[in-house]
Amino acid sequence: MPYFDTASAAPLHPVARQALLAALDEGWADPARLYREGRRARLLLDAAREAAAEAVGCRPDELTFTPSGTRAVHSGISGALAGRRRVGRHLVVSSVEHSSVLHSAAAHEAAGGSVSEAPVDRSGAVSAAAYAELLRADTALACLQSANHEVGTEQPVAAVAELCRAAGVPLLVDAAQSLGREPVPDGWSLLAGSAHKWGGPSGVGLLAVRKGVRFAAQGPADERESGRAAGFENIPAIVAAAASLRAVRAEAAAESVRLRALVDRIRAAVPELVPDVEVVGDPVRRLPHLVTFSCLYVDGETLLHELDRAGFSVSSGSSCTSSTLTPSHVLRAMGVLSEGNVRVSLPNGTAEADVERFLDVLPRVVAEVRQRLGAPVAPPRETAPAASLVVDALGKRCPIPVIELAKVIGEVPVGGTVTVLSDDEAARLDIPAWCAMREQEYVGEEPADRGSAHVVRRLS
């Protein structure tokens, strides 16, 4: 069964498995103790730190192992903000950062700090100029991911880092998606990563803090990890994480070329095989293994279940797969279609035959899901025109409001309007996206007694 969700968690690398098993026998003791078992554990921990530091591009004494990548982000942001409290309490992030960054930003704002979000374009990329406009005299920290976790778009880290350096602002880079696959651009002040993203075991993150960055670790501290990550180190997992990071870096050049070709195949084939699809993310400046597309008139949760039944494990940013029924903040920030969203992220070693089988199965699965939902299968019919129509989609969830709109747009004349009443949060994103795909005019959102009224004008 092909696993195509390595952006969430990569399968354990064979080198990680070997290192983990070996370290379970040798690295179980307390590395802070002076007896031989403790010294042996300390040697393993120090060697793992040196290997990880080499991969990251920092000194070993600048790198801390944490219980997760999320903890690394939280600790990095809180520590940098506390260390530069005298400068100010302003934080800059992008609108498409991982939730760990945005949660830290929300906590900072709730505690009285201020946060500015840099917008992104339709490909999901920020501009260095946008960051420059947000940097202020009281900016304590800026954050920017190396590449987006949902659509794969790479960010201009080097350019933003140079702007931050000139402004005297440290830059924290969340490198969770790219570490081990591509070199991290220079210029960062703090960097976070997560082992389960590159084929190491879960429960290991890393935080690198450059010398000279004012940093004050928050929360109770002990003697472990320079006071930046309290608690007994999981040495076997750390050893496996460092070993697998070194291994995937050695494989990266060849695998990146091979996986990029497979992703290019998916990017080109999906719009040809499946009608009404939007492939999102930058087509060039992107991670080599990841592609995301959204399908009109599709229930995302049902689509993922059907693909799973067909033997493919994929992920989604669709609101239909979320317990909160809110669309992905990344897709929202990009202004692209969110319904029927599918993220394919290929692990190292993915076979070309598995990709071709996915492309063979996908059209049938999408067609079946659309048929169940009563989605339009032909151009809207022409009838005696009405100047305007109102579609009541209250209480109906993604993708039903868009399906109902598509069914009736042909019933108004060119220049006429359709007003969709909806209380679905995803409609705010998906109706404008449908208009862009169908070359109709999204007039805007108006208040209503319940939910919102989305007005669409027919142009053709």
C-alpha positions in Angstrom: 0.0 0.0 0.0 1.8 3.2 -1.1 2.3 5.7 1.7 2.2 9.3 0.2 2.2 11.4 3.4 5.8 11.8 4.3 5.2 15.5 4.9 3.3 14.4 8.1 5.8 11.7 9.1 8.4 9.9 7.0 8.8 6.1 7.4 11.6 5.1 9.7 14.9 5.1 7.7 16.7 1.7 7.8 19.8 3.5 9.3 17.6 5.0 12.0 16.3 1.5 12.9 19.8 0.0 13.1 21.1 2.9 15.2 18.1 2.8 17.5 18.5 -0.9 18.2 22.3 -0.5 18.9 21.8 2.5 21.1 19.1 0.7 23.2 21.9 -1.6 24.4 24.6 1.1 24.8 22.8 4.4 25.5 20.3 3.6 28.3 22.3 5.1 31.2 22.3 8.7 32.6 24.9 10.7 30.5 25.4 13.0 33.5 27.0 10.2 35.6 30.7 9.5 35.8 30.7 5.7 35.8 31.4 3.8 32.6 27.8 3.3 31.6 27.2 7.0 32.0 30.3 7.9 30.1 29.3 5.6 27.3 25.9 7.3 27.1 27.6 10.7 27.1 29.8 9.7 24.2 26.8 8.6 22.2 24.9 11.8 22.9 28.0 14.0 22.1 28.5 12.1 18.8 24.9 12.5 17.9 25.1 16.3 18.6 28.1 16.7 16.4 26.5 14.8 13.5 23.3 16.8 13.8 25.2 20.1 14.1 27.2 19.3 11.0 24.0 18.6 9.0 22.4 21.8 10.3 25.5 24.0 9.8 26.2 25.1 13.3 28.5 24.4 16.3 27.6 21.4 18.5 27.3 23.7 21.5 24.7 25.7 19.6 22.4 22.7 19.2 19.8 21.4 21.7 17.8 18.2 21.4 14.1 18.7 22.3 11.2 16.3 22.8 9.7 17.3 19.5 9.9 19.8 16.6 6.9 21.6 18.1 8.7 22.0 21.4 11.8 23.3 19.5 9.7 26.0 17.9 7.9 27.0 21.1 11.2 27.1 23.0 13.0 29.0 20.3 10.3 31.7 20.0 9.7 32.1 23.7 13.4 32.1 24.5 14.3 34.6 21.8 11.5 37.0 22.7 12.4 36.8 26.4 16.1 37.4 25.7 15.3 40.5 23.6 12.5 41.9 25.9 14.4 45.2 26.3 14.3 45.7 22.5 10.6 45.3 22.3 7.8 42.8 22.1 7.0 42.8 18.4 7.0 39.5 16.5 6.9 39.0 12.7 5.7 35.8 11.1 4.3 34.8 7.8 0.7 33.9 7.3 1.5 30.4 6.2 3.7 29.3 9.1 3.2 25.9 10.7 0.6 25.9 13.5 3.4 25.6 16.1 4.7 29.1 15.1 1.2 30.6 14.9 0.2 29.1 18.3 3.4 30.6 19.9 2.5 34.0 18.2 -1.1 33.8 19.6 0.3 33.1 23.1 2.7 36.0 22.8 -0.1 38.3 21.7 -2.4 37.1 24.6 0.4 38.0 27.0 0.6 41.6 25.7 3.0 41.3 22.8 2.3 42.4 19.2 2.4 40.2 16.1 2.5 41.2 12.4 1.8 38.7 9.6 3.5 38.9 6.2 1.1 38.0 3.5 1.8 35.5 0.7 1.0 35.5 -3.0 -1.2 32.9 -4.7 1.8 30.4 -4.9 2.2 30.6 -1.1 5.5 32.6 -1.1 6.2 35.7 0.9 8.2 38.6 -0.6 11.3 39.9 1.1 9.8 43.4 0.6 6.8 42.5 2.7 9.0 41.4 5.5 11.0 44.5 5.3 7.9 46.7 5.7 7.0 44.9 8.9 10.4 45.1 10.7 10.3 47.9 13.3 12.6 49.3 16.0 10.8 47.2 18.6 10.8 43.9 16.6 12.3 41.3 18.9 12.1 38.3 16.5 11.1 37.3 13.0 10.0 33.8 11.9 10.0 32.2 8.5 9.6 28.6 7.4 12.2 27.2 4.9 9.4 25.6 2.9 5.7 25.3 3.3 4.4 22.0 4.9 1.1 22.0 2.9 2.0 23.1 -0.6 5.8 22.8 -0.7 6.6 26.4 -1.7 10.1 27.4 -0.7 10.5 30.7 1.0 13.1 33.4 0.3 15.0 32.7 3.5 18.3 34.1 2.4 16.8 37.4 1.3 14.7 37.8 4.5 17.7 36.8 6.6 19.8 39.6 5.1 17.0 42.1 5.8 16.7 40.9 9.3 20.5 41.1 9.8 20.6 44.7 8.6 17.7 45.5 11.0 19.4 43.8 13.9 16.5 41.3 14.2 17.2 37.6 14.7 15.4 35.2 12.3 14.0 31.8 13.4 13.7 29.4 10.6 11.4 26.4 10.9 13.2 23.9 8.7 11.1 20.9 9.6 10.0 20.1 6.0 13.3 20.7 4.2 16.0 19.6 6.7 17.7 16.5 5.2 16.3 17.2 1.8 17.9 20.5 0.8 20.5 22.8 2.4 19.1 25.5 4.6 20.1 28.9 3.3 22.5 30.8 5.5 21.7 33.8 7.6 19.4 32.3 10.2 19.8 33.0 13.9 17.6 30.2 15.3 16.6 27.0 13.5 14.1 24.2 14.4 13.7 20.7 13.0 11.8 17.5 13.7 13.3 14.0 13.3 10.1 12.2 12.2 10.0 14.5 9.1 13.3 13.1 7.8 13.0 9.4 8.7 14.1 9.5 12.3 12.0 8.4 15.3 9.2 10.6 16.6 9.9 12.4 19.9 13.1 14.1 18.8 13.4 17.7 17.7 16.3 20.0 17.5 16.8 23.7 18.2 19.9 25.6 17.1 20.7 29.0 18.6 23.6 30.9 17.1 26.2 32.3 19.5 25.5 36.0 20.1 21.7 35.7 19.9 20.2 36.9 23.2 18.2 34.0 24.5 16.6 33.3 27.8 15.0 29.8 28.1 11.5 29.9 29.6 9.9 27.6 32.0 11.6 25.4 34.7 15.1 24.4 33.7 17.5 21.8 34.9 21.1 20.8 34.0 20.1 19.0 30.8 20.7 20.4 27.3 22.2 23.6 28.6 18.9 24.3 30.5 16.9 24.6 27.2 15.2 21.2 27.3 14.5 19.9 30.8 14.3 16.1 31.4 16.3 13.0 30.8 17.5 12.7 27.2 16.1 9.9 25.0 19.6 8.9 23.9 18.6 5.9 21.7 16.1 8.1 19.8 18.5 11.0 19.5 21.3 8.7 18.1 18.8 7.3 15.6 17.7 10.8 14.6 21.2 12.0 14.0 22.2 8.8 12.1 19.1 9.1 9.8 19.7 12.8 9.2 23.2 12.0 8.0 21.9 9.2 5.8 19.1 11.1 4.1 21.5 14.0 3.4 23.8 11.6 1.6 20.9 10.3 -0.5 19.3 13.7 -1.0 20.9 14.7 -4.3 19.9 11.6 -6.2 16.5 11.2 -4.5 15.6 14.9 -5.1 16.1 14.6 -8.8 14.1 11.4 -9.0 11.2 12.5 -6.8 11.0 15.9 -8.5 10.4 14.1 -11.8 7.6 12.0 -10.3 6.0 15.1 -8.8 6.3 16.9 -12.1 4.4 14.0 -13.6 1.6 14.3 -11.1 1.4 18.1 -11.5 1.1 17.8 -15.3 -1.2 14.7 -15.3 -3.8 15.6 -12.7 -5.4 18.6 -14.5 -5.5 16.5 -17.7 -7.1 13.5 -16.1 -9.5 15.2 -13.6 -11.7 18.1 -14.7 -12.0 21.2 -12.4 -8.8 20.8 -10.5 -6.4 23.5 -9.3 -2.8 22.5 -8.6 -1.5 24.9 -6.0 2.0 26.0 -4.8 5.0 27.3 -6.7 5.7 25.0 -9.7 9.4 25.6 -9.6 10.5 26.9 -6.2 9.2 24.0 -4.2 10.2 20.9 -2.3 11.0 18.0 -4.7 8.7 15.5 -3.1 5.4 17.4 -2.5 2.4 18.4 -4.6 -1.0 19.6 -3.6 -4.2 20.0 -5.7 -7.8 20.8 -5.0 -10.9 19.3 -6.7 -14.1 21.2 -7.2 -17.4 19.7 -6.0 -15.6 17.1 -3.8 -16.0 16.3 -0.1 -12.4 16.1 1.0 -13.0 13.6 3.8 -14.8 11.2 1.5 -12.1 11.6 -1.1 -9.4 10.7 1.3 -11.3 7.7 2.6 -11.9 6.4 -1.0 -8.2 6.9 -1.9 -7.3 5.0 1.3 -9.7 2.1 0.2 -7.9 2.1 -3.1 -4.6 1.7 -1.3 -3.2 5.2 -1.1 -2.4 7.1 2.0 -2.5 10.9 1.3 -3.3 14.0 3.4 -5.4 17.1 3.0 -5.8 20.7 4.0 -9.5 20.7 3.2 -12.0 21.9 5.8 -14.0 18.8 5.1 -11.3 16.7 6.9 -11.1 19.1 9.9 -13.0 18.7 13.1 -13.4 22.5 13.2 -14.7 22.6 9.6 -12.4 25.6 9.0 -10.2 25.6 5.9 -6.5 25.3 6.1 -4.9 28.6 7.1 -2.3 28.1 4.4 -4.9 27.7 1.6 -6.9 30.6 3.0 -3.8 32.9 3.0 -3.1 31.9 -0.6 -6.6 32.5 -1.7 -6.9 29.2 -3.5 -9.5 26.5 -3.6 -9.7 24.4 -0.4 -12.4 21.9 -1.1 -11.4 18.4 -2.2 -7.8 19.2 -1.3 -5.2 16.4 -1.6 -1.6 16.6 -0.6 0.8 14.0 -2.0 4.2 13.8 -0.4 6.4 11.0 -1.7 8.9 9.2 0.6 12.4 8.3 -0.6 12.3 5.2 -2.7 8.8 5.8 -4.2 8.3 3.6 -7.3 7.2 5.2 -10.6 4.7 2.4 -10.9 3.0 3.4 -7.7 2.7 7.0 -9.0 1.2 5.8 -12.3 -1.3 3.6 -10.4 -2.3 6.6 -8.3 -2.9 8.6 -11.5 -5.0 5.7 -12.8 -7.2 5.5 -9.7 -7.7 9.2 -9.0 -10.0 10.1 -11.8 -12.4 7.3 -11.0 -12.5 8.1 -7.3 -13.1 11.8 -7.9 -15.9 11.1 -10.4 -17.6 8.7 -8.0 -17.5 11.2 -5.1 -18.8 14.0 -7.3 -21.6 11.7 -8.5 -22.7 10.9 -4.9 -22.8 14.7 -4.1 -24.8 15.5 -7.2 -22.1 17.7 -8.7 -22.7 19.2 -12.2 -21.2 17.0 -14.9 -22.0 19.3 -17.9 -22.0 23.1 -18.5 -24.8 24.9 -16.8 -28.0 24.8 -18.8 -29.5 27.8 -20.4 -33.1 28.6 -19.3 -35.4 31.6 -19.4 -33.2 34.1 -17.6 -33.9 35.6 -14.2 -32.2 38.8 -13.2 -31.0 37.2 -9.9 -31.3 34.1 -7.9 -30.8 33.2 -4.2 -29.4 29.8 -3.2 -30.1 28.8 0.4 -27.1 26.6 1.4 -27.4 27.3 5.2 -26.5 24.3 7.3 -24.7 22.7 4.3 -21.0 22.1 4.4 -18.2 22.1 1.9 -18.5 21.4 -1.0 -22.3 21.7 -1.2 -22.5 25.5 -1.4 -20.3 25.6 -4.4 -22.1 22.7 -6.1 -25.4 24.5 -5.6 -23.9 27.7 -7.1 -22.6 25.8 -10.1 -26.0 24.2 -10.8 -27.8 27.5 -11.1 -25.3 30.0 -12.6 -26.7 29.3 -16.0 -30.2 30.3 -15.0 -29.3 34.0 -14.7 -28.4 36.1 -17.8 -24.9 37.5 -18.3 -24.7 40.3 -15.9 -27.2 38.7 -13.5 -26.3 37.6 -10.0 -26.5 34.5 -7.8 -26.5 35.0 -4.0 -25.4 32.0 -2.0 -26.5 32.0 1.6 -24.0 30.0 3.6 -22.8 29.6 7.2 -19.9 27.4 6.2 -16.6 28.9 6.9 -15.0 27.3 3.8 -17.5 29.2 1.5 -15.6 32.4 2.1 -12.6 30.8 0.4 -14.1 28.4 -2.1 -16.8 30.6 -3.7 -14.2 33.2 -4.8 -11.9 30.4 -5.9 -14.7 28.9 -8.0 -15.3 32.3 -9.6 -11.6 32.6 -10.5 -11.6 29.1 -12.0 -14.9 29.7 -13.9 -14.1 33.3 -15.0 -17.1 34.7 -13.1 -17.1 37.8 -10.9 -17.1 37.4 -7.1 -18.9 40.6 -6.1 -18.3 40.1 -2.4 -19.7 39.0 0.9 -22.7 40.7 2.5 -24.2 40.3 6.0 -27.3 38.1 6.3 -29.7 37.1 9.1 -27.8 33.8 9.3 -24.3 33.2 8.0 -23.2 35.3 5.0 -24.5 36.2 1.6 -21.9 35.6 -1.2 -22.8 37.4 -4.4 -21.6 36.2 -7.7 -22.1 37.9 -11.1 -22.3 35.9 -14.3 -19.8 37.1 -16.9 -20.1 34.4 -19.5 
